[in-house]
Amino acid sequence: MSRFIPCGAFVLPALLIAVAASTVVAVPAQAVGSWSPPVQLPGSCGGSVAVNAAGAQAAAGYQQNPDNSITVQVCTSADGQTWSAPVTLAQGVSPAVAIAPDGRAVAVWEGGPGTSPTVQASVRPPAGQWSTAVTLSTDSFDGPVIGIDGSGNAIAAWAGGSGAIDTASLPAGGKWTRVKTLAPRGQAVGLAVNPAGAAIITWGTRTATLADSGTVLGGFAAPVTVGPPPPYPIGHTHVALNGTGQAALAWATFNANMAATRDAGGAWSTPAQLSAHPDGPVGVAIDGAGDAIAVFEQLQAAGSSYTAVAYTSARPAGGTWGPPALLSVPGDNAAGSGAVADAAGIFVVAWEDSTTQTLNVLTSPPGGGFAPAATFPGVAALGDLKIAPGHAVLTFAPVSSSKPMSVSSKPMS
């Protein structure tokens, strides 16, 4: 099992430390509501978070115990404010969680001891209890990703220890399917699912970045090459998919931040270079009209050293990627970023300023520009950022030796 701690994930002890409410800058009234004061998440929850249109949320994380074992914990909330006690699912790391429109939650993680990696999963029915963990695969290299459609069907994808790109599906109310292999080699798995049940899985090899299109419960077509590869074996691919089948994919190569889009017919564009000198993963989002945005960091000279600066690049539906627009200001050192969008055209981007230890979050209403940033001071790292119709949610680790996670929600209408 890979016990490397990825960016945005934390080994969290059980100790809870209270977090004071951060200053939040409200966006204009015609846009959306303001972010709620941060809520301390219980236990080690918060490395992954999910939200549905009703505002119900699920969060997952993992913690190192006094006996040096590492266990996965999950917690749930009906409103993002009051949370259940953490539930320990099993030994493991790198959990991912998804929540269906009816409140059914699914968690997947890299389980088992480090010498015998597995992919494991658990399901929580609406207002029910988490199920006993089941093993989906005994071949795991890194943490799995998960998506869920509007009917509650789920799909998980991961890179196996053998190098294969594998998937398994969970019909709503059913059992997990057998593992299906999409490719014999790959890493840096990304996944996007839309409400209708379409799915895109992306990954990198030593020579290319690939994408495979299919459905949550059905099969996948042959993978296609989209562009040059992410760094091997530590790269990332991020993909977003809207309800009409349009998609956006972003990744960093060794020397450039890249992005490509897919039309509703399934054809991928020639990849565009967003900037040179990449520093970290590239986030991407697409709305219901096909407008897309990427957020990324770029290294810039700062005297005798270098600093990372955060940028966005926008692509209108049917158009091309625009020039980078500066997010951070001189003196910032951007470290970690993300982007999400809903079908109505609301975009949210977030990035950390590691110099001032501030999390900055900007929201753009449909057809509008970004409002002034909501700022969360005293933040060590962004955990996760998700959106559903009517709701957005983010988690982050405040500055603390124990790295407890906090969560903040925002009404989108």
Secondary structure by P-SEA (a helix, b strand, c coil): ccccccccccccccbbbbbcccbbbbcccccccccccccccccccccbbbbcccccbbbbbcccccccccbbbbbbbccccccccccccccccbbbbbbccccbbbbbcccccccbbbbbbccccccccccccccccccccbbbbbccccccbbbbbbbccccccccccccccccccccccccccccbbbbbbccccccccccccccbbbbbbbcccccccccccccccccccbbbbbbbbccccccccccccccbbbbbbbcccccccccccccccccccccccccccccccccbbbbbbcccbbbbbbbbbbbcccccccccccccccccccccccccccccbbbbbbbbcccccbbbbbbbccccccccccccccccccccccccccbbbbbbbcccccbbbbbbbbbcc
